[in-house]
Amino acid sequence: MFYLKNPLLIMAFPILFLKMDSSVHVNPLNNLGTFDNKIIQIYPNPASTVINFTFQGNNGQQHILQIYSFIGKKMMESRVQDTKLTVQLDENYYRGIYIYQLRDLAGRLIESGKFQVIK
């Protein structure tokens, strides 16, 4: 049994005190270096006039796509019923980073990500 005289060692060396389970292996990256479970693909990124969202494996489910500015202002909300959605980046979209969220109809977050607008 290993006893610590100084509990600050737990904070200094946390990896020593983790229980390792070799039966669980989580690797979200496939061989190509992309995430396996991504539903949304966006292009072009960075964007200047339009941004396209394509949805993989929609299976007839309806989702809601929301876009927020980096300071949290909701820029757009749209119900997704197809495999592709194009958003016009009008004069309300300034240069910067924007966050998108894909939610189910109950409001649960399915996926989120970011894209850049350059104007």
C-alpha positions in Angstrom: 0.0 0.0 0.0 1.2 3.5 -0.9 0.6 6.3 1.6 1.1 10.0 0.9 2.6 12.2 3.5 1.9 15.3 1.5 -1.5 15.5 -0.3 -0.2 18.1 -2.6 1.6 15.3 -4.5 -1.7 14.2 -5.8 -2.1 17.6 -7.5 1.5 17.6 -8.7 1.4 14.0 -10.2 -2.2 13.2 -11.0 -1.3 10.6 -13.6 0.2 8.4 -10.8 -3.2 8.1 -9.1 -5.4 7.3 -12.1 -6.7 3.8 -12.4 -5.9 2.6 -15.9 -8.4 0.3 -17.7 -6.8 -1.3 -20.8 -10.1 -2.8 -22.0 -11.4 0.7 -23.0 -9.9 2.3 -26.0 -11.3 5.5 -27.3 -9.9 6.9 -30.5 -12.2 9.5 -32.2 -9.8 9.8 -35.2 -9.9 7.4 -38.0 -6.9 6.7 -40.3 -7.5 9.9 -42.3 -7.2 12.1 -39.2 -10.9 13.1 -39.3 -13.6 12.5 -36.7 -15.7 9.4 -37.3 -18.9 10.6 -35.8 -19.2 14.1 -37.4 -22.7 14.7 -38.9 -22.0 18.1 -40.4 -19.4 19.1 -43.0 -19.0 22.8 -43.7 -17.3 24.5 -46.7 -15.7 26.8 -47.6 -14.0 27.5 -44.3 -13.0 30.4 -44.1 -16.1 31.8 -46.0 -16.8 35.2 -47.4 -20.2 35.2 -49.1 -21.9 31.8 -48.3 -21.3 28.8 -46.1 -22.6 25.4 -47.0 -23.6 22.8 -44.4 -24.0 19.2 -45.6 -25.6 16.6 -43.2 -24.5 13.0 -43.2 -26.9 10.2 -42.2 -29.9 12.5 -41.8 -32.2 9.4 -42.0 -35.3 11.6 -42.2 -34.8 13.1 -38.8 -35.3 16.8 -38.5 -32.8 19.0 -36.7 -32.3 22.6 -35.9 -29.2 24.5 -37.0 -28.2 27.6 -35.0 -25.4 30.0 -35.7 -24.0 32.3 -33.1 -21.4 35.1 -33.2 -18.4 34.6 -31.0 -20.0 37.0 -28.4 -23.1 34.9 -28.3 -25.6 36.7 -30.5 -27.9 34.3 -32.4 -27.4 35.0 -36.1 -29.6 32.4 -37.6 -31.8 29.4 -36.7 -33.2 27.1 -39.3 -34.9 23.7 -39.4 -32.9 21.2 -41.4 -35.0 19.0 -43.6 -32.6 18.2 -46.4 -29.0 17.0 -46.7 -27.6 20.5 -47.6 -28.2 24.0 -46.3 -26.6 27.1 -47.7 -26.4 30.3 -45.5 -25.9 33.7 -47.1 -23.4 35.7 -45.2 -25.0 39.1 -45.5 -23.9 42.4 -44.0 -24.8 41.2 -40.5 -21.9 38.7 -40.7 -18.7 40.5 -39.9 -15.2 39.2 -40.1 -14.6 36.7 -37.2 -15.4 33.3 -35.7 -18.9 31.9 -35.6 -20.2 28.9 -33.7 -22.8 26.5 -35.1 -24.9 24.1 -33.2 -27.0 21.2 -34.5 -29.9 20.3 -32.1 -32.7 17.8 -32.2 -36.3 19.0 -32.0 -36.2 18.5 -28.2 -33.3 21.0 -28.0 -30.6 18.5 -27.2 -27.2 19.3 -28.6 -26.1 16.9 -31.3 -23.0 18.6 -32.7 -21.2 21.9 -32.6 -18.3 23.5 -34.3 -16.9 26.8 -35.6 -16.2 28.5 -38.9 -14.5 31.7 -39.9 -15.9 34.6 -41.9 -13.4 36.7 -43.9 -14.7 39.8 -45.6 
